[in-house]
């Protein structure tokens, strides 16, 4: 009668011994080779004495080692196979576009494929689906995604470049969208050759000076008190924190603001939803007369509904923002004061401002501090801002963050210097009347640029 092989199975490291004879042979091996393994005159093996090794191996041989794989009965295996088959049917490795009746169904299937098999981020998938919908409605060369054709693809790309004057990045997004669908259909994208035009040279960043940022933060954007405060606070926080606009503000929740430690947890959509923690100035966190996060939560409570969830920034209707909607609104409101404004400029501005701040405090540009603040993966990314920071420091050599927080009752900003910026914050930003208990939450008057002392 054969014994159960599992009962005699012993595992040491990655070797499996089927019975005790293997263990005994191993013991004999150590005994025979002991002379070559001596480390001193006391007959010590590497790791211990001979009898210690023999005892360890004998104990191992007497022990039962259970299998790492849990045993499943026939019924469980059948159910598991059925679930796997059903999962592959819902999200196959290769999609047949002819199996879908409508464009939305096809696009949803490709989006699921891009997430499951191509490992794309959700924001990237949404971006490419928007491009695909635009391609399908192109007035001259609409793309038929149910029957992709290489000649149609080339005609579309050439028309975009020659007649619509699409730039390098726009054509690159079009090409990447095509490649997403080709991967989903099981077609090798390398066979659909298209050479992009030359990448444009880097353009100089035109950033608003601190006085202009102060004006954006205090501009009257709406007659509705909440909507006006909403965009004032959004712009203020974007410039001071420097997160990736608009994806990271949309992911912010109330729980991400920790007033006990005066810190903020930022979820980085770009880096697979990893998080980073920053510690802003206390006045930005809890200042009573500034556009602090603590004051913003008071405004948020005014419109919170059952649909609000835990989102930090809410629309006047109480609903959270979507990425596209927030980006469009920030762009439109920012252009009211600074015509060249783009929402992502706030992040560039913060990088320069924080570098200048470290220059004032330590006498040199501390890239490591700013790198951790902005969440850059590479130090070279932060170092790329040093040239801009140095140029702007020559024009406005004071603490930009402190400057946008300062306020003068005569309705103009007093130009800071390096010395005054070291002294800290002493004045408030809000134009609210503290005698009426507004504490910075009342009506905000527009900054009169005619009284602003130019720093250029």
C-alpha positions in Angstrom: 0.0 0.0 0.0 1.4 3.3 -1.0 1.7 6.0 1.6 0.5 9.5 1.1 3.5 11.4 -0.5 2.4 14.6 1.2 3.0 13.1 4.6 6.7 12.5 3.9 7.2 15.7 1.9 9.7 18.1 3.5 10.6 21.5 2.1 14.0 23.2 2.8 14.3 26.6 1.0 13.4 25.8 -2.6 14.3 22.0 -2.4 11.6 19.4 -1.8 12.6 16.1 -0.2 10.1 13.4 -0.9 11.1 11.1 2.1 13.4 10.8 5.0 16.1 9.0 2.9 16.9 12.4 1.3 17.3 13.9 4.7 19.6 11.1 5.8 21.7 11.5 2.6 22.0 15.2 3.4 23.2 14.4 6.9 25.8 12.0 5.6 26.9 14.6 3.1 27.6 17.1 5.9 29.4 14.4 7.9 31.6 13.4 5.0 32.4 17.0 3.9 33.0 18.3 7.4 36.8 18.4 7.0 36.5 20.8 4.0 34.1 23.0 6.0 36.1 23.4 9.1 36.6 27.0 10.2 38.7 26.4 13.3 40.3 23.6 15.4 37.1 23.0 17.3 35.5 21.3 14.2 33.0 24.1 13.7 31.0 24.0 10.5 30.0 27.2 8.9 27.0 28.1 10.9 27.4 25.7 13.8 28.7 22.4 15.1 28.1 19.0 13.3 25.7 17.8 15.9 23.7 21.0 15.7 23.2 20.5 12.0 22.3 16.9 12.3 19.7 17.7 14.9 18.2 20.4 12.7 17.9 18.1 9.7 16.4 15.3 11.8 13.8 17.6 13.2 12.9 18.9 9.7 12.5 15.3 8.5 10.0 14.5 11.2 7.8 17.5 10.5 4.9 17.6 8.1 4.9 20.5 5.7 1.5 21.5 4.4 1.0 22.5 0.8 0.9 26.2 0.1 -1.9 25.8 -2.4 -5.3 25.4 -0.7 -7.1 22.2 -1.8 -10.3 22.8 -3.7 -13.1 20.3 -4.5 -14.5 19.7 -7.9 -17.4 22.1 -7.4 -15.1 25.0 -6.4 -12.9 24.5 -9.4 -15.8 24.4 -11.8 -17.2 27.7 -10.3 -13.7 29.3 -10.5 -13.3 28.3 -14.2 -16.8 29.7 -14.9 -16.0 33.0 -13.3 -12.7 33.3 -15.2 -14.4 32.5 -18.5 -17.1 35.1 -17.8 -14.5 37.7 -16.9 -12.6 37.1 -20.2 -15.9 37.3 -22.1 -16.6 40.7 -20.5 -13.1 42.0 -21.0 -11.4 40.0 -23.7 -7.7 40.3 -24.7 -8.7 41.1 -28.2 -11.9 43.1 -29.1 -13.9 42.5 -32.3 -15.5 45.9 -33.1 -18.1 44.2 -35.3 -19.7 42.7 -32.2 -20.9 46.1 -31.0 -24.0 47.9 -32.2 -23.3 51.5 -31.1 -20.3 53.7 -30.8 -20.7 54.3 -27.0 -20.7 50.5 -26.4 -17.5 50.1 -28.5 -15.7 53.0 -26.8 -16.7 51.6 -23.3 -15.2 48.2 -24.3 -12.0 49.8 -25.5 -11.8 51.9 -22.3 -12.1 48.7 -20.2 -9.4 47.1 -22.4 -7.1 50.0 -22.0 -7.5 49.9 -18.2 -7.2 46.1 -17.8 -4.7 45.1 -20.4 -2.9 48.3 -21.5 -2.5 49.5 -17.9 -3.4 53.1 -18.7 -4.5 55.6 -16.0 -8.1 56.5 -15.8 -7.4 60.2 -16.7 -5.4 59.1 -19.7 -8.2 56.8 -20.9 -10.8 59.6 -20.5 -8.5 61.9 -22.4 -8.1 59.5 -25.3 -11.8 58.7 -25.4 -12.5 62.5 -25.8 -10.1 62.5 -28.8 -11.8 59.4 -30.3 -15.2 61.1 -30.1 -13.9 64.1 -31.8 -12.2 62.0 -34.5 -15.5 60.2 -35.2 -17.2 63.5 -35.8 -14.5 65.1 -38.0 -16.2 67.1 -40.7 -13.9 66.0 -43.6 -12.3 62.7 -42.6 -14.5 61.1 -39.9 -12.9 58.0 -38.5 -14.9 54.8 -38.6 -13.7 52.9 -35.5 -15.8 49.9 -36.4 -13.6 49.4 -39.5 -10.3 51.1 -39.1 -8.4 51.7 -42.3 -4.8 52.7 -42.7 -5.4 55.0 -45.7 -8.1 56.8 -43.8 -5.8 57.2 -40.8 -3.1 58.8 -43.0 -5.6 61.1 -44.7 -6.9 62.3 -41.4 -3.5 63.0 -39.9 -2.3 64.8 -43.0 -5.4 66.9 -43.1 -5.0 67.8 -39.4 -1.4 68.9 -40.0 -1.7 70.6 -43.4 -5.1 72.3 -43.2 -6.0 72.5 -39.5 -2.3 73.3 -38.6 -2.4 70.9 -35.7 0.8 71.1 -33.7 3.1 68.3 -32.5 1.3 67.6 -29.3 -2.2 67.6 -30.8 -1.0 65.1 -33.5 0.7 63.0 -30.9 -2.5 62.7 -28.9 -4.4 61.7 -32.1 -1.7 59.0 -32.8 -1.8 57.7 -29.2 -5.6 57.4 -29.5 -5.3 55.4 -32.6 -2.8 53.1 -31.0 -5.1 52.5 -28.0 -7.8 51.2 -30.4 -5.2 49.2 -32.4 -4.0 47.5 -29.3 -7.6 46.7 -28.3 -8.3 45.2 -31.7 -5.1 43.0 -31.6 -3.4 45.0 -34.4 0.3 45.8 -34.2 0.5 49.6 -34.1 4.0 49.5 -35.6 2.4 48.5 -38.9 0.5 51.8 -39.0 3.6 54.0 -39.5 3.3 57.7 -39.2 6.1 60.1 -38.4 5.2 63.0 -36.2 6.6 66.5 -37.1 9.5 67.9 -35.2 8.9 68.7 -31.6 8.7 72.4 -31.0 11.4 74.1 -29.0 10.8 75.0 -25.4 8.9 78.3 -24.9 9.7 80.7 -22.1 7.2 80.5 -19.3 5.3 83.8 -18.8 4.2 83.8 -15.2 2.2 86.5 -13.4 4.1 88.6 -10.9 2.9 88.5 -7.3 0.9 91.7 -7.6 -1.1 90.1 -10.5 -1.6 86.9 -8.5 -2.8 89.0 -5.6 -5.3 90.6 -8.0 -6.5 87.2 -9.2 -7.1 86.0 -5.7 -9.1 89.1 -4.8 -11.0 89.6 -8.0 -14.8 89.7 -8.0 -15.8 86.8 -10.1 -19.5 86.7 -9.4 -22.4 88.5 -7.7 -23.2 85.3 -5.9 -21.2 85.3 -2.6 -20.5 81.6 -2.6 -19.4 81.4 -6.3 -17.2 84.4 -5.8 -15.5 82.9 -2.8 -15.2 79.6 -4.5 -13.0 80.8 -7.3 -11.1 83.2 -5.1 -10.2 80.3 -2.7 -9.5 77.9 -5.6 -7.0 80.3 -7.3 -5.4 81.2 -3.9 -4.9 77.5 -3.0 -3.7 76.6 -6.5 -0.9 79.3 -6.3 0.1 78.6 -2.7 0.0 74.8 -2.9 1.1 74.3 -6.5 -0.7 71.0 -7.0 -1.3 69.6 -10.5 -4.4 71.5 -11.7 -7.1 70.5 -12.2 -6.8 66.7 -11.4 -5.4 67.0 -7.8 -7.9 69.6 -6.5 -10.7 67.4 -7.8 -9.3 64.4 -5.8 -9.0 66.4 -2.6 -11.3 65.5 0.3 -12.2 67.1 3.6 -10.3 64.3 5.4 -7.1 65.2 3.5 -6.9 68.5 5.6 -5.3 67.8 9.0 -5.5 70.8 11.3 -3.9 68.9 14.2 -0.6 68.7 12.3 -1.3 71.6 9.9 -0.6 69.3 6.9 -2.3 68.3 3.7 -2.4 64.9 2.0 -2.4 65.2 -1.8 -3.4 62.3 -4.0 -1.4 62.3 -7.2 -3.4 61.0 -10.1 -0.3 61.2 -12.4 1.6 58.8 -10.1 -1.0 56.0 -9.8 -2.8 57.7 -7.0 0.2 57.8 -4.7 0.1 60.4 -1.9 2.4 63.0 -0.6 2.2 65.1 2.6 3.1 68.8 2.8 3.1 71.3 5.6 1.9 74.7 4.4 2.3 77.9 6.4 0.0 78.0 9.4 -1.7 81.2 8.1 -2.6 79.2 4.9 -4.1 76.4 7.0 -5.9 78.2 9.8 -5.6 82.0 9.3 -8.8 83.7 10.3 -8.5 86.7 7.9 -6.9 84.9 5.0 -8.2 82.5 2.4 -7.2 79.6 4.6 -8.4 76.0 4.3 -10.2 76.4 7.6 -12.2 79.4 6.3 -13.0 77.6 3.1 -14.6 74.7 5.0 -17.1 77.3 6.4 -18.0 78.3 2.9 -18.3 74.7 1.8 -20.8 73.9 4.6 -23.2 76.4 3.0 -23.8 74.3 -0.1 -23.1 70.8 1.1 -25.8 68.3 0.2 -26.2 64.5 0.0 -24.6 64.5 -3.4 -21.5 66.3 -2.2 -19.7 63.3 -0.8 -16.4 64.2 0.9 -15.1 66.4 -1.9 -13.2 69.5 -0.7 -14.4 71.9 -3.4 -18.0 72.0 -4.4 -20.0 73.7 -7.1 -22.7 76.1 -6.1 -25.2 73.2 -6.6 -23.3 71.2 -4.0 -21.9 68.7 -6.5 -18.2 68.0 -6.8 -16.2 69.2 -9.8 -15.2 67.1 -12.7 -11.7 67.6 -14.1 -12.8 69.1 -17.4 -15.3 71.4 -15.8 -12.9 72.7 -13.1 -10.2 73.3 -15.7 -12.5 75.3 -18.0 -13.8 77.5 -15.1 -10.4 78.2 -13.8 -9.1 79.1 -17.2 -12.0 81.5 -17.8 -11.9 83.2 -14.4 -8.1 83.6 -14.5 -8.1 85.2 -17.9 -10.4 88.0 -16.5 -7.3 89.4 -14.8 -4.3 87.8 -16.6 -5.1 87.2 -20.3 -2.3 84.6 -20.7 -3.5 82.6 -17.8 -3.6 78.8 -17.9 -4.6 76.8 -14.9 -1.3 74.9 -14.8 0.5 78.2 -14.5 -0.3 78.1 -10.8 2.0 75.1 -10.4 4.8 76.7 -12.3 4.3 79.9 -10.3 4.4 78.0 -7.0 7.7 76.2 -8.1 9.4 79.6 -8.8 7.9 81.2 -5.6 9.0 78.3 -3.4 12.5 78.4 -4.9 12.8 82.1 -4.3 11.5 81.6 -0.7 14.3 79.1 -0.1 16.8 81.5 -1.6 15.8 84.2 0.8 15.8 81.9 3.8 19.0 80.0 3.2 20.9 82.0 0.6 20.6 79.3 -2.1 18.0 77.5 -4.1 17.0 74.4 -2.1 15.8 72.0 -4.9 15.2 69.1 -2.5 12.7 71.0 -0.4 10.8 72.2 -3.5 11.0 68.8 -5.1 9.3 67.2 -2.1 6.7 70.0 -2.0 5.7 69.6 -5.6 6.0 65.8 -5.8 8.5 65.7 -8.6 9.9 62.3 -9.4 13.2 63.6 -10.6 15.4 66.3 -9.1 16.2 67.5 -12.6 12.5 68.6 -13.1 12.8 70.9 -10.1 16.3 72.2 -11.2 14.7 73.2 -14.5 12.9 76.0 -12.6 16.1 77.5 -11.2 16.7 79.6 -14.3 13.2 81.0 -14.2 13.5 81.6 -10.4 16.8 83.4 -10.8 15.4 85.7 -13.6 12.2 86.5 -11.6 14.2 87.0 -8.4 16.1 89.9 -10.1 12.8 91.5 -10.9 10.9 90.8 -7.7 13.4 89.8 -5.0 11.0 89.2 -2.2 9.0 86.3 -0.8 6.2 85.8 -3.3 4.0 83.7 -1.0 4.1 86.3 1.8 3.5 89.1 -0.8 0.2 87.5 -2.0 -0.9 87.2 1.6 -0.2 90.8 2.5 -2.9 93.5 2.6 -3.0 97.3 3.0 -6.2 99.1 3.9 -5.3 101.8 1.4 -6.1 99.2 -1.3 -2.6 98.8 -2.7 0.2 96.2 -2.1 3.3 97.5 -0.5 6.4 96.2 -2.2 8.3 93.8 0.0 12.1 93.5 0.2 14.3 90.6 1.2 14.5 92.0 4.8 10.7 92.4 5.3 10.0 89.0 3.9 12.2 87.5 6.6 10.1 89.2 9.3 7.0 87.1 8.6 3.4 87.9 7.9 1.8 90.8 9.8 -1.0 92.0 7.6 -4.1 90.4 6.3 -5.3 89.8 2.8 -9.1 90.1 3.0 -10.9 93.3 2.2 -13.7 92.3 4.6 -14.5 94.6 7.4 -13.4 93.0 10.7 -15.6 95.4 12.7 -18.6 93.8 11.2 -17.3 90.3 12.0 -16.6 89.4 8.4 -13.1 88.0 9.2 -12.2 87.7 5.6 -15.4 85.9 4.6 -17.2 89.1 3.5 -17.3 90.9 0.2 -14.0 91.1 -1.6 -13.3 94.2 -3.6 -11.3 94.2 -6.7 -7.6 95.2 -6.4 -7.1 98.5 -8.2 -4.1 98.0 -10.4 -3.6 101.7 -10.9 -2.3 101.9 -7.3 -0.2 98.8 -7.5 3.6 99.6 -7.4 5.1 97.7 -10.4 7.9 95.4 -9.6 9.3 95.1 -13.1 
